[in-house]
């Protein structure tokens, strides 16, 4: 996971430096619970995986950009897919 981190900069609060972007497209991911440890992530690309559950993303309060296209999602937070 560490090799997929990029954009080293200040956190949203400006208190420290950290990686702000994570990109893991096309990696056959089914579980992303570890992302709860990356609370400062602002940009996240998880496209082309096998994700069904995105509930851990509610812990990423600074998330601005999210790409979860082409996964196996039945619902996106409280929005149901067509």
C-alpha positions as CSV (number, residue, x, y, z in Angstrom):
1,X,0.0,0.0,0.0
2,X,2.8,2.4,0.8
3,X,4.1,2.4,-2.8
4,X,0.7,3.7,-3.9
5,X,0.8,6.8,-1.7
6,X,1.8,10.2,-3.2
7,X,1.4,13.9,-2.9
8,X,3.3,14.5,0.3
9,X,2.1,17.7,1.9
10,X,0.5,19.4,4.8
11,X,-2.6,17.9,6.3
12,X,-5.9,19.8,6.0
13,X,-5.4,21.3,9.5
14,X,-1.8,22.3,8.6
15,X,-0.4,20.6,11.7
16,X,1.8,18.0,10.1
17,X,3.0,16.6,6.8
18,X,1.7,13.3,5.3
19,X,0.8,11.6,2.1
20,X,-2.5,13.1,0.8
21,X,-3.2,10.8,-2.2
22,X,-3.6,7.0,-2.6
23,X,-4.1,5.3,-5.9
24,X,-4.8,1.5,-6.1
25,X,-6.7,0.9,-9.4
26,X,-7.1,-2.6,-10.9
27,X,-5.7,-4.5,-7.9
28,X,-8.6,-6.9,-7.3
29,X,-9.2,-5.3,-3.8
30,X,-12.1,-6.7,-1.8
31,X,-11.3,-5.3,1.6
32,X,-10.2,-1.7,2.3
33,X,-10.6,-1.6,6.1
34,X,-7.0,-0.7,6.5
35,X,-7.8,2.7,5.0
36,X,-9.1,3.7,8.4
37,X,-5.4,4.2,9.3
38,X,-5.0,6.8,6.6
39,X,-7.3,9.5,7.9
40,X,-5.6,12.4,6.2
41,X,-6.1,11.1,2.6
42,X,-7.7,13.7,0.4
43,X,-7.6,11.9,-3.0
44,X,-8.4,8.3,-3.3
45,X,-8.6,6.1,-6.5
46,X,-9.9,2.6,-6.0
47,X,-11.4,2.1,-9.4
48,X,-11.5,-1.3,-11.2
49,X,-11.4,-3.5,-8.1
50,X,-14.0,-5.8,-6.5
51,X,-15.2,-3.6,-3.7
52,X,-18.7,-4.0,-2.2
53,X,-18.3,-2.1,1.0
54,X,-17.1,1.5,1.4
55,X,-18.2,2.1,5.0
56,X,-14.6,2.7,6.1
57,X,-14.5,5.8,4.0
58,X,-16.7,7.6,6.5
59,X,-13.5,7.7,8.7
60,X,-11.7,9.8,6.1
61,X,-13.1,13.2,7.0
62,X,-10.7,15.1,4.7
63,X,-11.5,13.1,1.6
64,X,-12.2,15.5,-1.4
65,X,-11.8,13.3,-4.5
66,X,-13.0,9.7,-4.7
67,X,-13.0,7.3,-7.7
68,X,-14.6,4.0,-7.0
69,X,-15.9,3.4,-10.5
70,X,-16.0,-0.2,-11.9
71,X,-16.4,-2.0,-8.6
72,X,-19.1,-4.3,-7.4
73,X,-21.0,-1.8,-5.3
74,X,-24.7,-2.2,-4.4
75,X,-24.9,1.1,-2.7
76,X,-22.7,4.1,-2.2
77,X,-23.2,5.3,1.3
78,X,-27.0,6.1,1.4
79,X,-27.4,6.2,-2.4
80,X,-28.4,3.0,-4.1
81,X,-27.0,2.4,-7.5
82,X,-29.5,2.0,-10.4
